[in-house]
């Protein structure tokens, strides 16, 4: 059923949702992890990640302008590769990476919230608080689009203003001369160029939330124009905020201090400049950011899963449950939140996202370049950058934490086999697949 324009997202609402997902966890938890890899160069890692994302976003803007849909990436893959195992596998890979991001946000919420009470034994409390947040996101999402948009608009203003205050305030109180002279770095780098390239996988993860905007095609006013605009605006806003904040943290803490407070580096960095009030302010800001980020991410991921079912890339959901795609998304996010810590969640999310990203660029370059009017050089550069970063990151993780690679490989294999088996059920003896979409689905994917 089509929605009236009064119930659709505005461009501002779309940007709010996009920045809500991007700022939801990445900058609050990934800064410490990146600093652990590259030392004092971590602000440059965020800037380099923004450059890579700039090349990557080109493909999504071209796809969104041509084929706006609630299925987002799933519809793009279907347009490029046709219905079948290829489109289904990498669509599900994108969906899983989105749910992984939700669990990252949820655990970040728990980690920062406990800083208010200086609780050190967080093994049980962090996932417990994360699960409660996911439950809240479910309640907001079943309330409808307008509730989601109003929540996103309000929290986006709070987050952008709050992070700007932290960044500019931290720089104002910092000894910039010491920063320029390297006195705060503690050490120049840890691992050289190899670690810097690998760290880009994590800095990209801090930006990847922009892809959730592509799932708003059936929910936004004038999608052929506004989806691309929303993607570009969200990336620009987050690039400015991330860069300022990274330099602010680097000017107030040594690398050793940032690594020691790896999972709550921003809260630790606020204390030298603002004292205990700075810590409280940062924690409250992180809570707002993670809450809104999770609400926006659950909205986008569940919409994508529902579209996959409509596209017959998945079995039809049980009709006896209200919004079954939302329920499944929430249950999966809770499971990941309970089972994995922040570092491993971030690593798996980066691997799955980069794999899917490469396939998106190749689909545009190989099959839909003329239809979308794309410049072939840009997706080709994006593919090369993704392959280099992903390969380096996998080698590093295989050396330091092989479980991440094993779980990622098992997850990818399970998705591939499940899709292949499901496709067989749609194939007649003559090789024909019955995967026609309904009229409403075609309207959303036009």
C-alpha positions in Angstrom: 0.0 0.0 0.0 1.3 3.4 -0.9 1.7 6.0 1.7 0.4 9.5 1.4 2.9 12.3 1.2 2.0 13.5 4.7 3.3 10.2 6.1 6.5 10.2 4.2 10.0 11.3 5.4 11.2 14.7 4.5 14.7 15.4 3.2 15.7 16.7 6.7 14.1 13.6 8.3 16.1 11.4 6.0 19.4 13.1 6.8 18.5 12.9 10.5 18.0 9.1 10.2 21.2 8.8 8.2 23.4 10.7 10.6 21.6 9.0 13.4 22.9 5.6 12.3 26.3 6.9 11.4 26.9 8.8 14.7 25.1 6.1 16.7 28.2 4.1 17.7 31.0 4.5 15.3 32.7 7.6 16.6 32.1 6.7 20.2 33.7 3.3 20.2 35.8 3.0 17.1 38.2 5.9 17.9 40.0 3.9 20.6 40.2 0.8 18.4 41.7 2.8 15.5 44.2 4.6 17.9 45.3 1.1 19.1 46.3 0.3 15.5 47.8 3.5 14.2 48.8 5.5 17.3 48.8 9.3 16.9 47.8 9.0 13.2 44.2 8.0 14.1 42.7 11.4 13.1 44.2 11.0 9.7 42.7 7.5 9.5 39.2 9.0 9.9 40.0 11.5 7.1 41.3 8.8 4.8 38.2 6.7 5.6 36.0 9.7 4.5 37.9 9.8 1.2 37.3 6.1 0.6 33.6 6.5 1.5 33.4 9.4 -0.9 34.3 7.1 -3.8 32.0 4.4 -2.4 29.0 6.6 -2.0 29.0 7.5 -5.7 27.6 4.1 -6.6 24.8 4.3 -4.0 23.8 7.8 -5.1 23.6 6.6 -8.8 21.6 3.5 -7.8 19.3 5.5 -5.5 18.5 8.2 -8.1 17.7 5.5 -10.7 16.0 2.8 -8.6 14.6 4.2 -5.3 13.2 1.4 -3.1 12.5 0.3 0.4 14.8 -2.6 -0.5 17.7 -0.3 -1.0 20.8 -2.4 -1.6 18.7 -5.5 -2.1 16.9 -3.8 -5.0 20.2 -2.5 -6.4 21.7 -6.0 -6.4 18.5 -7.4 -8.1 18.7 -4.8 -10.8 22.4 -5.5 -11.4 22.5 -9.3 -11.2 18.8 -10.3 -11.5 16.9 -12.4 -9.0 18.8 -15.4 -7.7 21.6 -16.6 -5.4 24.0 -13.7 -6.2 21.6 -10.9 -5.4 20.1 -12.8 -2.4 23.4 -13.7 -0.8 24.9 -10.2 -0.8 21.6 -8.6 0.1 21.5 -10.7 3.2 25.2 -10.0 3.8 24.3 -6.3 3.9 21.4 -7.0 6.1 23.5 -8.9 8.6 26.1 -6.2 8.6 23.4 -3.7 9.5 22.2 -5.9 12.4 25.9 -6.3 13.5 26.0 -2.5 13.6 22.9 -2.5 15.8 24.6 -4.8 18.3 27.7 -2.5 18.2 25.4 0.4 19.0 23.7 -1.5 21.8 26.9 -2.5 23.5 28.3 1.0 23.1 25.2 2.2 24.9 25.8 -0.2 27.8 29.6 0.7 28.0 29.0 4.5 28.2 26.0 4.3 30.5 28.1 2.4 33.1 30.7 5.1 33.0 28.3 7.3 34.9 28.5 4.9 37.8 32.2 3.9 37.3 31.2 0.3 37.2 34.2 -1.9 36.2 32.6 -5.4 36.1 30.7 -5.0 32.9 30.6 -8.5 31.6 26.9 -9.0 32.3 25.6 -5.4 32.6 26.8 -4.2 29.2 24.9 -6.8 27.1 21.9 -6.5 29.5 21.7 -2.7 28.9 22.2 -3.3 25.2 19.2 -5.7 25.1 17.0 -3.2 26.9 17.9 -0.6 24.4 17.0 -2.9 21.5 13.7 -3.5 23.1 13.1 0.3 23.3 14.0 0.6 19.6 11.4 -2.0 18.8 8.7 -0.1 20.6 9.5 3.1 18.8 9.6 1.4 15.4 6.1 -0.1 15.8 4.8 3.4 16.5 5.1 4.5 12.8 7.3 6.6 10.5 6.3 10.0 11.9 7.3 9.0 15.4 10.6 7.8 14.1 11.2 11.0 12.1 10.4 13.2 15.1 12.7 11.2 17.3 15.4 11.4 14.6 15.1 15.1 14.1 15.3 15.9 17.8 18.2 13.6 18.5 20.1 14.7 15.4 20.2 18.3 16.6 21.3 17.2 20.1 24.1 14.9 18.7 25.5 17.3 16.1 25.4 20.2 18.6 26.9 18.1 21.4 29.7 16.6 19.4 30.5 20.0 18.0 30.7 21.4 21.5 33.0 18.5 22.6 35.3 18.9 19.5 35.6 22.7 19.6 35.7 22.9 23.4 38.4 20.2 23.5 40.5 22.0 20.9 40.0 25.3 22.6 41.4 24.0 25.9 44.1 21.8 24.4 47.8 22.6 24.0 47.8 22.6 20.2 51.5 23.3 20.1 52.2 20.1 22.0 49.9 18.2 19.6 51.7 19.6 16.6 55.1 18.7 18.2 54.0 15.1 18.9 54.4 15.4 22.6 51.0 13.9 23.3 51.3 11.0 20.9 53.3 8.8 23.1 54.4 6.9 20.0 54.2 7.9 16.4 52.5 4.8 15.0 52.1 1.1 15.9 52.5 -1.1 12.8 53.3 1.5 10.1 51.5 1.5 6.7 50.1 -2.0 7.1 48.2 -1.2 10.3 47.1 2.2 8.9 45.5 0.5 5.8 43.9 -2.2 8.0 42.5 0.5 10.4 40.7 2.1 7.4 38.3 -0.8 7.6 37.2 0.4 11.0 37.1 4.1 10.0 34.9 3.1 7.1 32.6 1.3 9.5 32.1 4.6 11.3 30.6 6.0 8.0 28.8 3.0 6.6 25.5 4.0 8.2 24.9 6.1 5.1 23.8 3.0 3.2 20.7 2.7 5.4 19.4 5.8 3.6 19.0 3.7 0.5 16.2 1.7 2.3 14.1 4.9 2.6 13.1 4.8 -1.1 9.5 3.8 -0.3 9.2 6.2 2.6 10.7 9.5 1.5 9.3 12.4 -0.5 10.7 12.7 -4.1 13.0 9.7 -3.7 14.7 10.1 -7.1 16.2 13.3 -6.0 16.2 13.3 -2.2 17.9 9.9 -1.5 21.1 11.0 -3.2 21.0 14.4 -1.6 20.5 12.8 1.8 23.5 10.4 1.3 25.8 13.3 0.4 24.6 15.6 3.2 25.0 12.9 5.9 28.5 12.0 4.8 29.6 15.7 4.8 28.2 16.3 8.2 29.8 13.3 9.8 33.2 13.9 8.1 33.4 17.4 9.6 32.3 16.2 13.0 34.6 13.1 13.1 37.6 15.0 12.0 37.2 17.8 14.6 36.5 15.3 17.3 39.4 13.1 16.5 41.8 16.0 16.7 40.2 17.1 19.9 40.8 13.7 21.5 44.3 13.6 20.2 45.0 17.0 21.8 43.8 16.0 25.2 44.9 12.4 25.7 48.1 10.4 24.8 47.8 7.4 22.6 48.4 5.2 25.7 45.5 6.8 27.5 43.2 6.5 24.5 44.0 2.8 24.1 43.5 2.2 27.9 40.0 3.7 27.6 39.4 2.1 24.2 35.7 1.4 24.5 34.9 4.9 26.0 37.7 7.1 24.6 35.5 10.1 24.1 34.3 10.1 27.7 37.9 9.9 28.9 39.0 12.7 26.5 36.3 15.1 27.8 37.6 15.0 31.4 40.9 16.9 30.9 39.1 19.8 29.1 35.8 19.9 31.1 36.4 17.9 34.3 33.8 15.6 35.7 31.0 17.6 34.0 32.6 16.8 30.7 32.5 13.1 31.5 28.8 13.3 32.4 28.0 15.4 29.3 29.8 13.0 27.0 28.1 9.9 28.5 24.7 11.5 28.2 25.5 12.5 24.6 26.6 8.9 23.8 23.3 7.7 25.3 21.3 10.0 23.1 23.4 9.0 20.0 23.2 5.3 20.6 19.4 5.3 21.3 18.6 7.3 18.2 21.1 5.4 16.1 19.6 2.1 17.0 16.1 3.2 16.3 17.1 4.4 12.9 19.1 1.3 12.1 16.4 -1.1 13.2 14.0 0.8 11.0 16.2 0.5 7.9 17.3 -3.1 8.4 13.7 -4.4 9.0 12.5 -2.5 5.9 15.2 -4.2 3.9 14.4 -7.7 5.2 10.7 -7.2 4.4 11.6 -6.2 0.9 13.7 -9.3 0.5 10.7 -11.4 1.4 8.5 -9.4 -1.1 11.2 -10.0 -3.7 11.0 -13.8 -2.9 14.6 -13.9 -2.0 13.4 -15.2 1.4 10.4 -17.3 2.5 7.2 -15.3 3.3 7.1 -14.3 6.9 4.5 -15.7 9.4 1.5 -13.4 9.1 0.4 -14.0 12.7 3.0 -11.6 14.0 2.8 -7.8 13.6 5.8 -6.7 11.5 7.6 -10.0 11.5 10.7 -8.5 9.7 11.1 -6.1 12.6 10.7 -8.9 15.2 13.3 -11.0 13.5 15.7 -8.1 13.2 15.4 -7.3 16.9 15.9 -11.0 17.9 19.0 -11.3 15.8 20.5 -8.0 17.2 19.9 -9.2 20.7 21.6 -12.5 20.0 24.7 -10.8 18.6 24.7 -8.3 21.5 24.9 -11.1 24.0 27.4 -13.3 22.2 30.2 -10.9 21.0 32.2 -8.0 22.4 32.7 -4.6 20.8 36.0 -5.3 19.0 34.8 -8.5 17.4 31.4 -7.1 16.4 33.2 -4.2 14.7 35.6 -6.5 12.9 32.8 -8.7 11.5 30.7 -5.7 10.5 33.7 -4.3 8.6 34.4 -7.5 6.7 30.7 -8.1 5.7 30.2 -4.5 4.6 33.4 -4.4 2.5 32.5 -7.6 0.7 29.0 -6.4 -0.1 30.4 -3.0 -1.1 32.7 -4.5 -3.7 29.8 -6.4 -5.3 27.7 -3.2 -5.4 30.4 -1.3 -7.3 31.0 -4.2 -9.7 27.2 -4.5 -10.4 27.1 -0.8 -11.3 30.3 -0.9 -13.4 29.6 -4.2 -15.2 25.8 -4.1 -15.8 24.1 -0.8 -15.1 26.7 1.9 -16.0 24.8 3.1 -19.0 21.4 3.0 -17.4 22.5 5.1 -14.4 24.8 7.4 -16.3 27.7 6.5 -14.0 31.4 7.4 -14.7 33.2 4.0 -14.8 36.4 5.3 -13.2 34.8 6.1 -9.8 33.4 2.6 -9.0 36.6 1.1 -10.3 38.6 3.2 -7.9 36.2 2.2 -5.1 36.6 -1.5 -5.9 40.4 -1.2 -5.8 40.4 0.6 -2.5 37.9 -1.9 -0.9 40.0 -4.9 -2.0 43.2 -3.4 -0.6 41.6 -2.5 2.7 39.7 -5.7 3.1 42.7 -7.9 2.3 44.9 -6.1 4.7 42.3 -6.1 7.5 41.7 -9.9 7.0 45.4 -10.6 7.2 45.8 -8.5 10.4 42.8 -10.2 12.1 43.9 -13.6 11.1 47.2 -12.9 12.9 45.7 -11.3 16.0 42.2 -12.8 16.4 41.5 -15.7 14.0 38.1 -16.4 15.6 36.8 -13.3 13.8 37.8 -14.7 10.5 36.4 -18.1 11.2 33.0 -16.8 12.4 32.8 -14.4 9.4 33.6 -17.3 7.0 31.0 -19.5 8.6 28.4 -16.8 8.5 29.1 -16.0 4.8 29.0 -19.7 4.0 25.7 -20.3 5.8 24.1 -17.3 4.0 25.3 -18.6 0.6 24.1 -22.1 1.2 20.8 -21.0 2.6 20.2 -18.8 -0.4 21.2 -21.5 -2.9 18.9 -24.0 -1.3 16.0 -21.5 -1.2 16.6 -20.6 -4.9 16.3 -24.3 -5.8 12.7 -24.3 -4.5 11.9 -21.5 -6.9 13.3 -23.3 -10.0 11.2 -25.5 -12.3 12.5 -28.4 -14.3 13.0 -26.1 -17.2 15.2 -23.8 -15.1 12.6 -21.0 -14.8 12.4 -19.1 -11.4 9.1 -17.9 -10.1 10.2 -14.7 -8.4 7.8 -12.1 -9.9 7.2 -9.1 -7.7 3.8 -7.6 -6.9 2.7 -4.3 -8.3 3.4 -2.4 -5.0 6.9 -3.8 -4.9 7.5 -2.9 -8.5 6.3 0.7 -7.7 8.8 0.9 -4.9 11.6 -0.4 -7.0 11.0 1.6 -10.2 
